[in-house]
Amino acid sequence: MTSILYVIYKSPLINQPSSSVLEIAEQQLSEGVEVGVLLVADAVVAAVSRTVSSTLRRLREKGASVYVLREDLEARGLSQEVADLVGYSEAIDLIERYEKVFTWS
């Protein structure tokens, strides 16, 4: 099975391409692709946004793994509710584990 990790840098709240990648990820899940989403930089805001967190929750329910970079979340004074927190070294491990990695900024 193909595995893809999407690393999202900009908040899907203000960046249409970042929002679109979540729709693409959902479609790929329905096609049997193993999907991971890693939120970094300003995209960590999505983990606490009601609008986007419902999309992330739906992705998780369909089998996607959703991660938030802990240091970026803490730097913005936020706490997460929807995703697994990972540190820098864990993020590198994720990037190495997935067959394909796409970045969205």
GINOR-V369317 format. One line per field, one symbol per residue. phi: phi as a letter, one per 30 degrees, with the letter a starting at -180 (. if undefined). psi: psi as a letter, one per 20 degrees, with the letter a starting at -180 (. if undefined). burial: b if it has 9 or more other C-alpha atoms within 8 Angstrom, else e. Layout:
BEGIN
phi=???
psi=???
burial=???
END
This chain:
BEGIN
phi=.dbbccccccdddbbeedddddddddddedciddcbbccbhdddeddcdeddddddddddddjdcbbbdedddddcicbcbcbddbceddddeddddddbbccbb
psi=pqppppophqpihjoghhhhhhggggghgijjpppqpoprciihhhhipgghhhgggggghiiqppqpoghhghhjkrqqihrppqaghhgggghhhqgqppqo.
burial=eebbbbbbbbbbbebeebbebbeebbebbeeebbbbbbbbbbbbbbbbeeebbebbbebbeebbbbbbbbebbbeeebebebbebbbeeebeebbeebbebeebe
END
